[in-house]
Structures are given as C-alpha cells and as structure tokens.
Amino acid sequence: MLLAVLVGNRADFEAMWSFTRAELMVRDDGLAAWKWDPAATPRVTDVNNASDGD
C-alpha cells in the first residue's frame, strides 16, 4: 500500500485497502488479522495480529 501511495497509484491503493477492510479487519481492536487463506472457510485462519507488522 505504501508503494502504491509513493508512486501515486490510487487505484491499487484503494483495491488493497478495500480488501484489507473487507477480509482482514475482523478484530475489535482495529488491528488486522495476519493469516488469510483463500482455500479455507472462514478465510481468516488466525485472527491474531502480526506484531512485527503492526
């Protein structure tokens, strides 16, 4: 997302932010879940945050 902002690519930023909000923002504390698996149901297989990235 940062790279999209740096190169001025708003469309890519919005696509990634939309995905993040829809798929990863499942916690009550505002942090994103770190593990998403498109083959799993539900797709978030670990709701813990990535402490090295948040």
mmCIF file of the N, C-alpha and C atoms, coordinates in Angstrom:
data_MODEL
# 
_entry.id   MODEL 
# 
loop_
_atom_site.group_PDB 
_atom_site.id 
_atom_site.type_symbol 
_atom_site.label_atom_id 
_atom_site.label_alt_id 
_atom_site.label_comp_id 
_atom_site.label_asym_id 
_atom_site.label_entity_id 
_atom_site.label_seq_id 
_atom_site.pdbx_PDB_ins_code 
_atom_site.Cartn_x 
_atom_site.Cartn_y 
_atom_site.Cartn_z 
_atom_site.occupancy 
_atom_site.B_iso_or_equiv 
_atom_site.pdbx_formal_charge 
_atom_site.auth_seq_id 
_atom_site.auth_comp_id 
_atom_site.auth_asym_id 
_atom_site.auth_atom_id 
_atom_site.pdbx_PDB_model_num 
ATOM 1   N N  . MET A 1 1  ? 0.824   -1.169  0.000  1.00 0.00 ? 1  MET A N  1 
ATOM 2   C CA . MET A 1 1  ? 0.000   0.000   0.000  1.00 0.00 ? 1  MET A CA 1 
ATOM 3   C C  . MET A 1 1  ? 0.876   1.243   0.000  1.00 0.00 ? 1  MET A C  1 
ATOM 4   N N  . LEU A 1 2  ? 1.938   1.199   0.777  1.00 0.00 ? 2  LEU A N  1 
ATOM 5   C CA . LEU A 1 2  ? 2.839   2.351   0.828  1.00 0.00 ? 2  LEU A CA 1 
ATOM 6   C C  . LEU A 1 2  ? 3.456   2.618   -0.544 1.00 0.00 ? 2  LEU A C  1 
ATOM 7   N N  . LEU A 1 3  ? 3.861   1.564   -1.227 1.00 0.00 ? 3  LEU A N  1 
ATOM 8   C CA . LEU A 1 3  ? 4.446   1.753   -2.558 1.00 0.00 ? 3  LEU A CA 1 
ATOM 9   C C  . LEU A 1 3  ? 3.428   2.340   -3.532 1.00 0.00 ? 3  LEU A C  1 
ATOM 10  N N  . ALA A 1 4  ? 2.187   1.917   -3.433 1.00 0.00 ? 4  ALA A N  1 
ATOM 11  C CA . ALA A 1 4  ? 1.146   2.482   -4.300 1.00 0.00 ? 4  ALA A CA 1 
ATOM 12  C C  . ALA A 1 4  ? 1.009   3.979   -4.057 1.00 0.00 ? 4  ALA A C  1 
ATOM 13  N N  . VAL A 1 5  ? 1.064   4.386   -2.793 1.00 0.00 ? 5  VAL A N  1 
ATOM 14  C CA . VAL A 1 5  ? 0.982   5.813   -2.464 1.00 0.00 ? 5  VAL A CA 1 
ATOM 15  C C  . VAL A 1 5  ? 2.204   6.546   -3.005 1.00 0.00 ? 5  VAL A C  1 
ATOM 16  N N  . LEU A 1 6  ? 3.383   5.968   -2.815 1.00 0.00 ? 6  LEU A N  1 
ATOM 17  C CA . LEU A 1 6  ? 4.617   6.637   -3.244 1.00 0.00 ? 6  LEU A CA 1 
ATOM 18  C C  . LEU A 1 6  ? 4.667   6.879   -4.751 1.00 0.00 ? 6  LEU A C  1 
ATOM 19  N N  . VAL A 1 7  ? 4.095   5.959   -5.527 1.00 0.00 ? 7  VAL A N  1 
ATOM 20  C CA . VAL A 1 7  ? 4.105   6.146   -6.982 1.00 0.00 ? 7  VAL A CA 1 
ATOM 21  C C  . VAL A 1 7  ? 2.824   6.791   -7.494 1.00 0.00 ? 7  VAL A C  1 
ATOM 22  N N  . GLY A 1 8  ? 1.937   7.162   -6.573 1.00 0.00 ? 8  GLY A N  1 
ATOM 23  C CA . GLY A 1 8  ? 0.722   7.869   -6.957 1.00 0.00 ? 8  GLY A CA 1 
ATOM 24  C C  . GLY A 1 8  ? -0.344  6.990   -7.590 1.00 0.00 ? 8  GLY A C  1 
ATOM 25  N N  . ASN A 1 9  ? -0.338  5.703   -7.272 1.00 0.00 ? 9  ASN A N  1 
ATOM 26  C CA . ASN A 1 9  ? -1.316  4.789   -7.858 1.00 0.00 ? 9  ASN A CA 1 
ATOM 27  C C  . ASN A 1 9  ? -2.488  4.597   -6.900 1.00 0.00 ? 9  ASN A C  1 
ATOM 28  N N  . ARG A 1 10 ? -3.420  5.516   -6.975 1.00 0.00 ? 10 ARG A N  1 
ATOM 29  C CA . ARG A 1 10 ? -4.563  5.498   -6.058 1.00 0.00 ? 10 ARG A CA 1 
ATOM 30  C C  . ARG A 1 10 ? -5.451  4.271   -6.259 1.00 0.00 ? 10 ARG A C  1 
ATOM 31  N N  . ALA A 1 11 ? -5.616  3.823   -7.485 1.00 0.00 ? 11 ALA A N  1 
ATOM 32  C CA . ALA A 1 11 ? -6.485  2.672   -7.758 1.00 0.00 ? 11 ALA A CA 1 
ATOM 33  C C  . ALA A 1 11 ? -5.971  1.414   -7.062 1.00 0.00 ? 11 ALA A C  1 
ATOM 34  N N  . ASP A 1 12 ? -4.674  1.168   -7.148 1.00 0.00 ? 12 ASP A N  1 
ATOM 35  C CA . ASP A 1 12 ? -4.109  -0.009  -6.472 1.00 0.00 ? 12 ASP A CA 1 
ATOM 36  C C  . ASP A 1 12 ? -4.208  0.134   -4.962 1.00 0.00 ? 12 ASP A C  1 
ATOM 37  N N  . PHE A 1 13 ? -3.939  1.337   -4.447 1.00 0.00 ? 13 PHE A N  1 
ATOM 38  C CA . PHE A 1 13 ? -4.077  1.558   -3.012 1.00 0.00 ? 13 PHE A CA 1 
ATOM 39  C C  . PHE A 1 13 ? -5.499  1.261   -2.562 1.00 0.00 ? 13 PHE A C  1 
ATOM 40  N N  . GLU A 1 14 ? -6.478  1.792   -3.274 1.00 0.00 ? 14 GLU A N  1 
ATOM 41  C CA . GLU A 1 14 ? -7.878  1.591   -2.900 1.00 0.00 ? 14 GLU A CA 1 
ATOM 42  C C  . GLU A 1 14 ? -8.274  0.118   -2.976 1.00 0.00 ? 14 GLU A C  1 
ATOM 43  N N  . ALA A 1 15 ? -7.761  -0.605  -3.968 1.00 0.00 ? 15 ALA A N  1 
ATOM 44  C CA . ALA A 1 15 ? -8.069  -2.033  -4.088 1.00 0.00 ? 15 ALA A CA 1 
ATOM 45  C C  . ALA A 1 15 ? -7.516  -2.805  -2.891 1.00 0.00 ? 15 ALA A C  1 
ATOM 46  N N  . MET A 1 16 ? -6.275  -2.515  -2.510 1.00 0.00 ? 16 MET A N  1 
ATOM 47  C CA . MET A 1 16 ? -5.671  -3.206  -1.362 1.00 0.00 ? 16 MET A CA 1 
ATOM 48  C C  . MET A 1 16 ? -6.346  -2.816  -0.058 1.00 0.00 ? 16 MET A C  1 
ATOM 49  N N  . TRP A 1 17 ? -6.679  -1.547  0.106  1.00 0.00 ? 17 TRP A N  1 
ATOM 50  C CA . TRP A 1 17 ? -7.333  -1.091  1.332  1.00 0.00 ? 17 TRP A CA 1 
ATOM 51  C C  . TRP A 1 17 ? -8.741  -1.675  1.437  1.00 0.00 ? 17 TRP A C  1 
ATOM 52  N N  . SER A 1 18 ? -9.444  -1.763  0.322  1.00 0.00 ? 18 SER A N  1 
ATOM 53  C CA . SER A 1 18 ? -10.775 -2.360  0.311  1.00 0.00 ? 18 SER A CA 1 
ATOM 54  C C  . SER A 1 18 ? -10.710 -3.836  0.707  1.00 0.00 ? 18 SER A C  1 
ATOM 55  N N  . PHE A 1 19 ? -9.746  -4.564  0.161  1.00 0.00 ? 19 PHE A N  1 
ATOM 56  C CA . PHE A 1 19 ? -9.555  -5.971  0.534  1.00 0.00 ? 19 PHE A CA 1 
ATOM 57  C C  . PHE A 1 19 ? -9.237  -6.098  2.019  1.00 0.00 ? 19 PHE A C  1 
ATOM 58  N N  . THR A 1 20 ? -8.347  -5.259  2.509  1.00 0.00 ? 20 THR A N  1 
ATOM 59  C CA . THR A 1 20 ? -7.959  -5.304  3.924  1.00 0.00 ? 20 THR A CA 1 
ATOM 60  C C  . THR A 1 20 ? -9.159  -5.065  4.820  1.00 0.00 ? 20 THR A C  1 
ATOM 61  N N  . ARG A 1 21 ? -9.932  -4.039  4.523  1.00 0.00 ? 21 ARG A N  1 
ATOM 62  C CA . ARG A 1 21 ? -11.119 -3.746  5.344  1.00 0.00 ? 21 ARG A CA 1 
ATOM 63  C C  . ARG A 1 21 ? -12.122 -4.889  5.299  1.00 0.00 ? 21 ARG A C  1 
ATOM 64  N N  . ALA A 1 22 ? -12.354 -5.447  4.116  1.00 0.00 ? 22 ALA A N  1 
ATOM 65  C CA . ALA A 1 22 ? -13.372 -6.485  3.955  1.00 0.00 ? 22 ALA A CA 1 
ATOM 66  C C  . ALA A 1 22 ? -12.943 -7.835  4.514  1.00 0.00 ? 22 ALA A C  1 
ATOM 67  N N  . GLU A 1 23 ? -11.675 -8.184  4.366  1.00 0.00 ? 23 GLU A N  1 
ATOM 68  C CA . GLU A 1 23 ? -11.233 -9.541  4.695  1.00 0.00 ? 23 GLU A CA 1 
ATOM 69  C C  . GLU A 1 23 ? -10.406 -9.656  5.972  1.00 0.00 ? 23 GLU A C  1 
ATOM 70  N N  . LEU A 1 24 ? -9.645  -8.634  6.323  1.00 0.00 ? 24 LEU A N  1 
ATOM 71  C CA . LEU A 1 24 ? -8.700  -8.768  7.436  1.00 0.00 ? 24 LEU A CA 1 
ATOM 72  C C  . LEU A 1 24 ? -9.077  -7.998  8.692  1.00 0.00 ? 24 LEU A C  1 
ATOM 73  N N  . MET A 1 25 ? -9.949  -7.017  8.577  1.00 0.00 ? 25 MET A N  1 
ATOM 74  C CA . MET A 1 25 ? -10.322 -6.218  9.750  1.00 0.00 ? 25 MET A CA 1 
ATOM 75  C C  . MET A 1 25 ? -11.465 -6.901  10.496 1.00 0.00 ? 25 MET A C  1 
ATOM 76  N N  . VAL A 1 26 ? -11.158 -8.012  11.147 1.00 0.00 ? 26 VAL A N  1 
ATOM 77  C CA . VAL A 1 26 ? -12.168 -8.820  11.833 1.00 0.00 ? 26 VAL A CA 1 
ATOM 78  C C  . VAL A 1 26 ? -12.044 -8.727  13.349 1.00 0.00 ? 26 VAL A C  1 
ATOM 79  N N  . ARG A 1 27 ? -11.078 -7.966  13.829 1.00 0.00 ? 27 ARG A N  1 
ATOM 80  C CA . ARG A 1 27 ? -10.842 -7.837  15.265 1.00 0.00 ? 27 ARG A CA 1 
ATOM 81  C C  . ARG A 1 27 ? -11.521 -6.581  15.799 1.00 0.00 ? 27 ARG A C  1 
ATOM 82  N N  . ASP A 1 28 ? -11.814 -6.588  17.085 1.00 0.00 ? 28 ASP A N  1 
ATOM 83  C CA . ASP A 1 28 ? -12.455 -5.430  17.718 1.00 0.00 ? 28 ASP A CA 1 
ATOM 84  C C  . ASP A 1 28 ? -11.479 -4.314  18.066 1.00 0.00 ? 28 ASP A C  1 
ATOM 85  N N  . ASP A 1 29 ? -10.170 -4.585  18.014 1.00 0.00 ? 29 ASP A N  1 
ATOM 86  C CA . ASP A 1 29 ? -9.182  -3.588  18.429 1.00 0.00 ? 29 ASP A CA 1 
ATOM 87  C C  . ASP A 1 29 ? -8.604  -2.776  17.274 1.00 0.00 ? 29 ASP A C  1 
ATOM 88  N N  . GLY A 1 30 ? -9.092  -2.984  16.064 1.00 0.00 ? 30 GLY A N  1 
ATOM 89  C CA . GLY A 1 30 ? -8.630  -2.200  14.923 1.00 0.00 ? 30 GLY A CA 1 
ATOM 90  C C  . GLY A 1 30 ? -7.385  -2.734  14.243 1.00 0.00 ? 30 GLY A C  1 
ATOM 91  N N  . LEU A 1 31 ? -6.821  -3.832  14.751 1.00 0.00 ? 31 LEU A N  1 
ATOM 92  C CA . LEU A 1 31 ? -5.657  -4.435  14.108 1.00 0.00 ? 31 LEU A CA 1 
ATOM 93  C C  . LEU A 1 31 ? -6.118  -5.499  13.123 1.00 0.00 ? 31 LEU A C  1 
ATOM 94  N N  . ALA A 1 32 ? -5.362  -5.674  12.060 1.00 0.00 ? 32 ALA A N  1 
ATOM 95  C CA . ALA A 1 32 ? -5.729  -6.644  11.034 1.00 0.00 ? 32 ALA A CA 1 
ATOM 96  C C  . ALA A 1 32 ? -5.276  -8.046  11.423 1.00 0.00 ? 32 ALA A C  1 
ATOM 97  N N  . ALA A 1 33 ? -6.089  -9.034  11.070 1.00 0.00 ? 33 ALA A N  1 
ATOM 98  C CA . ALA A 1 33 ? -5.677  -10.427 11.219 1.00 0.00 ? 33 ALA A CA 1 
ATOM 99  C C  . ALA A 1 33 ? -4.521  -10.679 10.257 1.00 0.00 ? 33 ALA A C  1 
ATOM 100 N N  . TRP A 1 34 ? -3.634  -11.580 10.628 1.00 0.00 ? 34 TRP A N  1 
ATOM 101 C CA . TRP A 1 34 ? -2.432  -11.748 9.809  1.00 0.00 ? 34 TRP A CA 1 
ATOM 102 C C  . TRP A 1 34 ? -2.517  -12.895 8.818  1.00 0.00 ? 34 TRP A C  1 
ATOM 103 N N  . LYS A 1 35 ? -3.370  -13.883 9.059  1.00 0.00 ? 35 LYS A N  1 
ATOM 104 C CA . LYS A 1 35 ? -3.339  -15.067 8.198  1.00 0.00 ? 35 LYS A CA 1 
ATOM 105 C C  . LYS A 1 35 ? -4.653  -15.229 7.451  1.00 0.00 ? 35 LYS A C  1 
ATOM 106 N N  . TRP A 1 36 ? -4.583  -15.137 6.133  1.00 0.00 ? 36 TRP A N  1 
ATOM 107 C CA . TRP A 1 36 ? -5.737  -15.250 5.245  1.00 0.00 ? 36 TRP A CA 1 
ATOM 108 C C  . TRP A 1 36 ? -5.461  -16.362 4.250  1.00 0.00 ? 36 TRP A C  1 
ATOM 109 N N  . ASP A 1 37 ? -6.388  -17.297 4.128  1.00 0.00 ? 37 ASP A N  1 
ATOM 110 C CA . ASP A 1 37 ? -6.219  -18.439 3.229  1.00 0.00 ? 37 ASP A CA 1 
ATOM 111 C C  . ASP A 1 37 ? -7.440  -18.525 2.318  1.00 0.00 ? 37 ASP A C  1 
ATOM 112 N N  . PRO A 1 38 ? -7.277  -18.275 1.020  1.00 0.00 ? 38 PRO A N  1 
ATOM 113 C CA . PRO A 1 38 ? -8.426  -18.273 0.123  1.00 0.00 ? 38 PRO A CA 1 
ATOM 114 C C  . PRO A 1 38 ? -9.108  -19.633 0.002  1.00 0.00 ? 38 PRO A C  1 
ATOM 115 N N  . ALA A 1 39 ? -8.406  -20.707 0.379  1.00 0.00 ? 39 ALA A N  1 
ATOM 116 C CA . ALA A 1 39 ? -8.982  -22.047 0.282  1.00 0.00 ? 39 ALA A CA 1 
ATOM 117 C C  . ALA A 1 39 ? -9.726  -22.460 1.547  1.00 0.00 ? 39 ALA A C  1 
ATOM 118 N N  . ALA A 1 40 ? -9.609  -21.674 2.602  1.00 0.00 ? 40 ALA A N  1 
ATOM 119 C CA . ALA A 1 40 ? -10.215 -22.031 3.888  1.00 0.00 ? 40 ALA A CA 1 
ATOM 120 C C  . ALA A 1 40 ? -11.572 -21.364 4.064  1.00 0.00 ? 40 ALA A C  1 
ATOM 121 N N  . THR A 1 41 ? -12.361 -21.932 4.966  1.00 0.00 ? 41 THR A N  1 
ATOM 122 C CA . THR A 1 41 ? -13.622 -21.320 5.378  1.00 0.00 ? 41 THR A CA 1 
ATOM 123 C C  . THR A 1 41 ? -13.674 -21.348 6.886  1.00 0.00 ? 41 THR A C  1 
ATOM 124 N N  . PRO A 1 42 ? -13.674 -20.228 7.563  1.00 0.00 ? 42 PRO A N  1 
ATOM 125 C CA . PRO A 1 42 ? -13.558 -18.872 7.016  1.00 0.00 ? 42 PRO A CA 1 
ATOM 126 C C  . PRO A 1 42 ? -12.149 -18.616 6.493  1.00 0.00 ? 42 PRO A C  1 
ATOM 127 N N  . ARG A 1 43 ? -12.006 -17.600 5.685  1.00 0.00 ? 43 ARG A N  1 
ATOM 128 C CA . ARG A 1 43 ? -10.716 -17.321 5.045  1.00 0.00 ? 43 ARG A CA 1 
ATOM 129 C C  . ARG A 1 43 ? -9.650  -16.844 6.019  1.00 0.00 ? 43 ARG A C  1 
ATOM 130 N N  . VAL A 1 44 ? -10.038 -16.161 7.075  1.00 0.00 ? 44 VAL A N  1 
ATOM 131 C CA . VAL A 1 44 ? -9.069  -15.778 8.108  1.00 0.00 ? 44 VAL A CA 1 
ATOM 132 C C  . VAL A 1 44 ? -8.879  -16.991 9.003  1.00 0.00 ? 44 VAL A C  1 
ATOM 133 N N  . THR A 1 45 ? -7.677  -17.575 8.949  1.00 0.00 ? 45 THR A N  1 
ATOM 134 C CA . THR A 1 45 ? -7.413  -18.790 9.714  1.00 0.00 ? 45 THR A CA 1 
ATOM 135 C C  . THR A 1 45 ? -6.702  -18.515 11.028 1.00 0.00 ? 45 THR A C  1 
ATOM 136 N N  . ASP A 1 46 ? -6.269  -17.285 11.231 1.00 0.00 ? 46 ASP A N  1 
ATOM 137 C CA . ASP A 1 46 ? -5.669  -16.881 12.508 1.00 0.00 ? 46 ASP A CA 1 
ATOM 138 C C  . ASP A 1 46 ? -5.966  -15.400 12.697 1.00 0.00 ? 46 ASP A C  1 
ATOM 139 N N  . VAL A 1 47 ? -6.797  -15.074 13.680 1.00 0.00 ? 47 VAL A N  1 
ATOM 140 C CA . VAL A 1 47 ? -7.213  -13.685 13.874 1.00 0.00 ? 47 VAL A CA 1 
ATOM 141 C C  . VAL A 1 47 ? -6.193  -12.845 14.631 1.00 0.00 ? 47 VAL A C  1 
ATOM 142 N N  . ASN A 1 48 ? -5.116  -13.458 15.105 1.00 0.00 ? 48 ASN A N  1 
ATOM 143 C CA . ASN A 1 48 ? -4.093  -12.667 15.790 1.00 0.00 ? 48 ASN A CA 1 
ATOM 144 C C  . ASN A 1 48 ? -3.464  -11.680 14.815 1.00 0.00 ? 48 ASN A C  1 
ATOM 145 N N  . ASN A 1 49 ? -2.969  -10.575 15.358 1.00 0.00 ? 49 ASN A N  1 
ATOM 146 C CA . ASN A 1 49 ? -2.301  -9.592  14.509 1.00 0.00 ? 49 ASN A CA 1 
ATOM 147 C C  . ASN A 1 49 ? -0.840  -9.976  14.313 1.00 0.00 ? 49 ASN A C  1 
ATOM 148 N N  . ALA A 1 50 ? -0.226  -9.416  13.289 1.00 0.00 ? 50 ALA A N  1 
ATOM 149 C CA . ALA A 1 50 ? 1.195   -9.638  13.035 1.00 0.00 ? 50 ALA A CA 1 
ATOM 150 C C  . ALA A 1 50 ? 1.962   -8.575  13.801 1.00 0.00 ? 50 ALA A C  1 
ATOM 151 N N  . SER A 1 51 ? 2.457   -8.937  14.964 1.00 0.00 ? 51 SER A N  1 
ATOM 152 C CA . SER A 1 51 ? 3.105   -7.944  15.827 1.00 0.00 ? 51 SER A CA 1 
ATOM 153 C C  . SER A 1 51 ? 4.345   -7.337  15.184 1.00 0.00 ? 51 SER A C  1 
ATOM 154 N N  . ASP A 1 52 ? 4.947   -8.014  14.233 1.00 0.00 ? 52 ASP A N  1 
ATOM 155 C CA . ASP A 1 52 ? 6.107   -7.450  13.555 1.00 0.00 ? 52 ASP A CA 1 
ATOM 156 C C  . ASP A 1 52 ? 5.713   -6.476  12.451 1.00 0.00 ? 52 ASP A C  1 
ATOM 157 N N  . GLY A 1 53 ? 4.435   -6.437  12.088 1.00 0.00 ? 53 GLY A N  1 
ATOM 158 C CA . GLY A 1 53 ? 3.998   -5.548  11.022 1.00 0.00 ? 53 GLY A CA 1 
ATOM 159 C C  . GLY A 1 53 ? 3.064   -4.444  11.473 1.00 0.00 ? 53 GLY A C  1 
ATOM 160 N N  . ASP A 1 54 ? 2.447   -4.606  12.625 1.00 0.00 ? 54 ASP A N  1 
ATOM 161 C CA . ASP A 1 54 ? 1.509   -3.605  13.119 1.00 0.00 ? 54 ASP A CA 1 
ATOM 162 C C  . ASP A 1 54 ? 2.248   -2.699  14.017 1.00 0.00 ? 54 ASP A C  1 
# 
